[in-house]
Amino acid sequence: MKVTYIRVSSILQNTDRQLAKTGKDDVIIEDRVSGSVPFFERPGGKKILELIHSNSISELKVHQIDRLGRNLLDILNTIKYFTEHQIPIQFITQGLKTLDDKGHENPISKMIISILGIVSEMERNNIRERQLEGIAIAKAKGKFLGRKTGTTEDVHKFLNKPTNKKVLEYLRKNYTQREIAKILGVSINTVGKVKKLGLSKAVV
């Protein structure tokens, strides 16, 4: 069985670009979670791990390396695990494959994947730095849009935010707060607040 793994960071992101090059017989497993979450700790990653243990997967396809993750060590450890089980990973956009047709590790691909993994990790760090810098500049100019201290947000408005509605949906499916925070890339405090307000009141 060939599996195509799709990952986006939030519930609002579109997966069409990654799905465009999917094989018609491929099984699609999708995650909507930050790339900083270790691969096998994601819901989709756990499903793939089960397929590996049941010898049901022959190849994993990923659109590009940063969809596998944005932490170099986790990327390399994930690839190593697949290699140990003789399952090749094909990175479609980069045209790279971890194992050749004889099941041998491709040293050139390994080197390029390591370099691209470093680039992916640097990109994640740069995005984070730009976000923090933007917030700092906005605060300095008095334009930061965070809620003022001492004010409260309307409960109905809070619960009807797209991400919070998704949090509530996962809560009703009995996911743990920690799992939801990882899947959706929100804080544990946000999940706790949604749980407190959304499950105790028929607001949404």
C-alpha positions as a Markdown table, in Angstrom:
| # | Residue | x | y | z |
|---|---|---|---|---|
| 1 | Met | 0.0 | 0.0 | 0.0 |
| 2 | Lys | 1.3 | 3.4 | -1.0 |
| 3 | Val | 0.4 | 6.2 | 1.4 |
| 4 | Thr | 0.5 | 10.0 | 0.6 |
| 5 | Tyr | 1.0 | 12.0 | 3.8 |
| 6 | Ile | -0.5 | 15.5 | 3.8 |
| 7 | Arg | 0.2 | 18.1 | 6.5 |
| 8 | Val | -0.9 | 21.7 | 7.0 |
| 9 | Ser | -0.4 | 23.8 | 10.1 |
| 10 | Ser | -4.0 | 24.9 | 10.7 |
| 11 | Ile | -7.6 | 24.0 | 10.0 |
| 12 | Leu | -7.9 | 27.0 | 7.7 |
| 13 | Gln | -5.1 | 26.1 | 5.3 |
| 14 | Asn | -5.8 | 24.5 | 1.9 |
| 15 | Thr | -4.4 | 21.0 | 1.0 |
| 16 | Asp | -5.2 | 21.2 | -2.7 |
| 17 | Arg | -1.6 | 21.9 | -3.7 |
| 18 | Gln | -0.4 | 18.7 | -1.9 |
| 19 | Leu | -3.3 | 16.6 | -3.1 |
| 20 | Ala | -2.7 | 17.6 | -6.8 |
| 21 | Lys | 0.1 | 15.1 | -7.3 |
| 22 | Thr | -1.5 | 12.2 | -5.3 |
| 23 | Gly | -1.6 | 8.8 | -7.1 |
| 24 | Lys | -5.2 | 7.7 | -7.8 |
| 25 | Asp | -4.6 | 4.5 | -5.7 |
| 26 | Asp | -2.8 | 6.1 | -2.9 |
| 27 | Val | -4.2 | 6.1 | 0.6 |
| 28 | Ile | -4.3 | 9.6 | 1.9 |
| 29 | Ile | -3.5 | 10.4 | 5.6 |
| 30 | Glu | -3.8 | 14.0 | 6.6 |
| 31 | Asp | -2.7 | 16.0 | 9.6 |
| 32 | Arg | -3.6 | 19.6 | 10.5 |
| 33 | Val | -0.9 | 20.2 | 13.1 |
| 34 | Ser | 2.3 | 22.2 | 13.5 |
| 35 | Gly | 5.4 | 20.8 | 11.9 |
| 36 | Ser | 7.2 | 21.2 | 15.2 |
| 37 | Val | 5.2 | 18.3 | 16.6 |
| 38 | Pro | 7.2 | 15.0 | 16.3 |
| 39 | Phe | 5.9 | 12.9 | 13.4 |
| 40 | Phe | 4.8 | 9.9 | 15.3 |
| 41 | Glu | 3.0 | 12.0 | 17.9 |
| 42 | Arg | 0.6 | 13.4 | 15.3 |
| 43 | Pro | -2.8 | 11.6 | 14.8 |
| 44 | Gly | -1.9 | 10.9 | 11.2 |
| 45 | Gly | 1.6 | 9.8 | 12.2 |
| 46 | Lys | 0.2 | 7.4 | 14.7 |
| 47 | Lys | -2.0 | 5.8 | 11.9 |
| 48 | Ile | 1.1 | 5.4 | 9.7 |
| 49 | Leu | 3.0 | 3.8 | 12.6 |
| 50 | Glu | 0.1 | 1.3 | 12.9 |
| 51 | Leu | 0.4 | 0.5 | 9.2 |
| 52 | Ile | 4.2 | 0.0 | 9.6 |
| 53 | His | 3.7 | -2.4 | 12.4 |
| 54 | Ser | 1.1 | -4.4 | 10.4 |
| 55 | Asn | 3.4 | -4.5 | 7.4 |
| 56 | Ser | 0.7 | -2.7 | 5.3 |
| 57 | Ile | 2.7 | 0.2 | 3.9 |
| 58 | Ser | 5.1 | -0.2 | 1.0 |
| 59 | Glu | 6.0 | 3.5 | 0.4 |
| 60 | Leu | 5.3 | 6.9 | 1.9 |
| 61 | Lys | 4.9 | 9.9 | -0.4 |
| 62 | Val | 5.2 | 13.5 | 1.0 |
| 63 | His | 4.8 | 16.7 | -1.0 |
| 64 | Gln | 8.1 | 18.1 | 0.3 |
| 65 | Ile | 10.4 | 17.7 | 3.3 |
| 66 | Asp | 8.9 | 20.5 | 5.5 |
| 67 | Arg | 5.5 | 18.6 | 5.4 |
| 68 | Leu | 7.3 | 15.7 | 7.2 |
| 69 | Gly | 8.5 | 18.2 | 9.8 |
| 70 | Arg | 10.3 | 21.4 | 10.7 |
| 71 | Asn | 12.7 | 19.9 | 13.2 |
| 72 | Leu | 15.9 | 18.4 | 11.6 |
| 73 | Leu | 16.4 | 15.8 | 14.3 |
| 74 | Asp | 12.8 | 14.6 | 14.1 |
| 75 | Ile | 13.0 | 14.5 | 10.3 |
| 76 | Leu | 16.1 | 12.4 | 10.3 |
| 77 | Asn | 14.8 | 10.1 | 13.0 |
| 78 | Thr | 11.6 | 9.6 | 11.1 |
| 79 | Ile | 13.5 | 8.8 | 7.9 |
| 80 | Lys | 15.7 | 6.4 | 9.8 |
| 81 | Tyr | 12.7 | 4.5 | 11.2 |
| 82 | Phe | 11.2 | 4.1 | 7.7 |
| 83 | Thr | 14.6 | 3.0 | 6.4 |
| 84 | Glu | 15.0 | 0.4 | 9.1 |
| 85 | His | 11.7 | -1.1 | 8.0 |
| 86 | Gln | 12.7 | -0.9 | 4.3 |
| 87 | Ile | 10.0 | 1.6 | 3.5 |
| 88 | Pro | 11.1 | 4.3 | 1.1 |
| 89 | Ile | 9.9 | 7.9 | 1.5 |
| 90 | Gln | 9.4 | 9.9 | -1.7 |
| 91 | Phe | 9.6 | 13.7 | -1.5 |
| 92 | Ile | 7.6 | 14.6 | -4.6 |
| 93 | Thr | 8.6 | 18.3 | -5.2 |
| 94 | Gln | 12.3 | 17.7 | -4.6 |
| 95 | Gly | 12.3 | 14.5 | -6.7 |
| 96 | Leu | 14.1 | 12.6 | -3.9 |
| 97 | Lys | 13.7 | 9.1 | -2.6 |
| 98 | Thr | 15.3 | 7.7 | 0.5 |
| 99 | Leu | 15.8 | 4.1 | -0.9 |
| 100 | Asp | 16.5 | 2.9 | -4.4 |
| 101 | Asp | 14.6 | 0.1 | -6.1 |
| 102 | Lys | 16.9 | -2.5 | -4.4 |
| 103 | Gly | 16.2 | -1.1 | -1.0 |
| 104 | His | 19.6 | 0.5 | -0.6 |
| 105 | Glu | 19.9 | 3.9 | 1.0 |
| 106 | Asn | 20.7 | 6.7 | -1.4 |
| 107 | Pro | 23.7 | 8.6 | 0.0 |
| 108 | Ile | 23.1 | 11.7 | -2.3 |
| 109 | Ser | 19.5 | 11.9 | -1.4 |
| 110 | Lys | 20.4 | 11.5 | 2.3 |
| 111 | Met | 22.8 | 14.5 | 2.0 |
| 112 | Ile | 20.3 | 16.7 | 0.2 |
| 113 | Ile | 17.5 | 15.8 | 2.6 |
| 114 | Ser | 19.7 | 16.8 | 5.6 |
| 115 | Ile | 20.5 | 20.1 | 4.0 |
| 116 | Leu | 16.8 | 20.8 | 3.1 |
| 117 | Gly | 15.9 | 19.7 | 6.7 |
| 118 | Ile | 18.2 | 22.4 | 8.1 |
| 119 | Val | 16.7 | 25.0 | 5.7 |
| 120 | Ser | 13.2 | 24.0 | 6.9 |
| 121 | Glu | 14.1 | 24.3 | 10.5 |
| 122 | Met | 15.7 | 27.7 | 9.9 |
| 123 | Glu | 12.6 | 28.9 | 8.1 |
| 124 | Arg | 10.4 | 27.9 | 11.0 |
| 125 | Asn | 12.7 | 29.8 | 13.4 |
| 126 | Asn | 12.7 | 32.8 | 11.1 |
| 127 | Ile | 8.9 | 32.8 | 10.9 |
| 128 | Arg | 8.8 | 32.7 | 14.7 |
| 129 | Glu | 11.3 | 35.6 | 15.0 |
| 130 | Arg | 9.4 | 37.7 | 12.5 |
| 131 | Gln | 6.1 | 37.2 | 14.4 |
| 132 | Leu | 7.7 | 38.2 | 17.7 |
| 133 | Glu | 9.4 | 41.2 | 16.1 |
| 134 | Gly | 6.1 | 42.3 | 14.5 |
| 135 | Ile | 4.3 | 42.0 | 17.9 |
| 136 | Ala | 7.1 | 44.0 | 19.6 |
| 137 | Ile | 6.9 | 46.8 | 16.9 |
| 138 | Ala | 3.1 | 46.9 | 17.1 |
| 139 | Lys | 3.2 | 47.2 | 20.9 |
| 140 | Ala | 5.8 | 50.0 | 20.7 |
| 141 | Lys | 3.5 | 51.9 | 18.3 |
| 142 | Gly | 0.5 | 51.2 | 20.4 |
| 143 | Lys | -1.1 | 49.2 | 17.6 |
| 144 | Phe | -1.0 | 45.7 | 19.0 |
| 145 | Leu | -4.5 | 44.1 | 18.7 |
| 146 | Gly | -4.4 | 41.9 | 21.7 |
| 147 | Arg | -7.2 | 42.4 | 24.2 |
| 148 | Lys | -6.7 | 45.1 | 26.7 |
| 149 | Thr | -6.0 | 44.0 | 30.3 |
| 150 | Gly | -9.2 | 43.9 | 32.4 |
| 151 | Thr | -11.5 | 43.5 | 29.4 |
| 152 | Thr | -13.5 | 40.3 | 28.6 |
| 153 | Glu | -14.4 | 38.8 | 25.3 |
| 154 | Asp | -18.0 | 38.0 | 24.3 |
| 155 | Val | -18.5 | 34.2 | 25.0 |
| 156 | His | -20.5 | 33.6 | 21.8 |
| 157 | Lys | -18.0 | 35.4 | 19.7 |
| 158 | Phe | -15.1 | 33.5 | 21.3 |
| 159 | Leu | -16.7 | 30.1 | 20.8 |
| 160 | Asn | -17.6 | 30.9 | 17.2 |
| 161 | Lys | -14.0 | 31.6 | 16.1 |
| 162 | Pro | -13.2 | 28.9 | 13.4 |
| 163 | Thr | -10.3 | 27.4 | 15.5 |
| 164 | Asn | -12.3 | 27.4 | 18.7 |
| 165 | Lys | -15.2 | 25.7 | 17.0 |
| 166 | Lys | -12.8 | 23.0 | 15.8 |
| 167 | Val | -11.4 | 22.7 | 19.4 |
| 168 | Leu | -15.0 | 22.1 | 20.6 |
| 169 | Glu | -15.5 | 19.5 | 17.9 |
| 170 | Tyr | -12.5 | 17.6 | 19.1 |
| 171 | Leu | -13.5 | 17.9 | 22.7 |
| 172 | Arg | -16.9 | 16.3 | 21.9 |
| 173 | Lys | -15.0 | 13.5 | 20.2 |
| 174 | Asn | -13.2 | 12.9 | 23.6 |
| 175 | Tyr | -9.7 | 14.0 | 22.5 |
| 176 | Thr | -7.5 | 15.1 | 25.4 |
| 177 | Gln | -6.7 | 18.8 | 25.8 |
| 178 | Arg | -3.0 | 18.1 | 25.1 |
| 179 | Glu | -3.8 | 16.2 | 21.9 |
| 180 | Ile | -6.1 | 19.0 | 20.7 |
| 181 | Ala | -3.5 | 21.7 | 21.4 |
| 182 | Lys | -0.9 | 19.8 | 19.3 |
| 183 | Ile | -3.3 | 19.0 | 16.5 |
| 184 | Leu | -4.6 | 22.6 | 16.1 |
| 185 | Gly | -1.5 | 24.5 | 17.2 |
| 186 | Val | -3.2 | 26.3 | 20.1 |
| 187 | Ser | -2.4 | 26.7 | 23.7 |
| 188 | Ile | -3.6 | 24.4 | 26.5 |
| 189 | Asn | -5.2 | 27.4 | 28.1 |
| 190 | Thr | -7.3 | 28.1 | 25.0 |
| 191 | Val | -8.5 | 24.5 | 24.9 |
| 192 | Gly | -9.3 | 24.7 | 28.6 |
| 193 | Lys | -11.3 | 27.9 | 28.2 |
| 194 | Val | -13.2 | 26.4 | 25.2 |
| 195 | Lys | -14.0 | 23.3 | 27.3 |
| 196 | Lys | -15.2 | 25.4 | 30.3 |
| 197 | Leu | -17.4 | 27.7 | 28.2 |
| 198 | Gly | -18.4 | 25.4 | 25.3 |
| 199 | Leu | -19.3 | 22.2 | 27.2 |
| 200 | Ser | -21.1 | 23.9 | 30.1 |
| 201 | Lys | -23.2 | 26.2 | 27.9 |
| 202 | Ala | -25.3 | 25.6 | 24.8 |
| 203 | Val | -23.8 | 28.6 | 23.1 |
| 204 | Val | -22.6 | 27.3 | 19.7 |
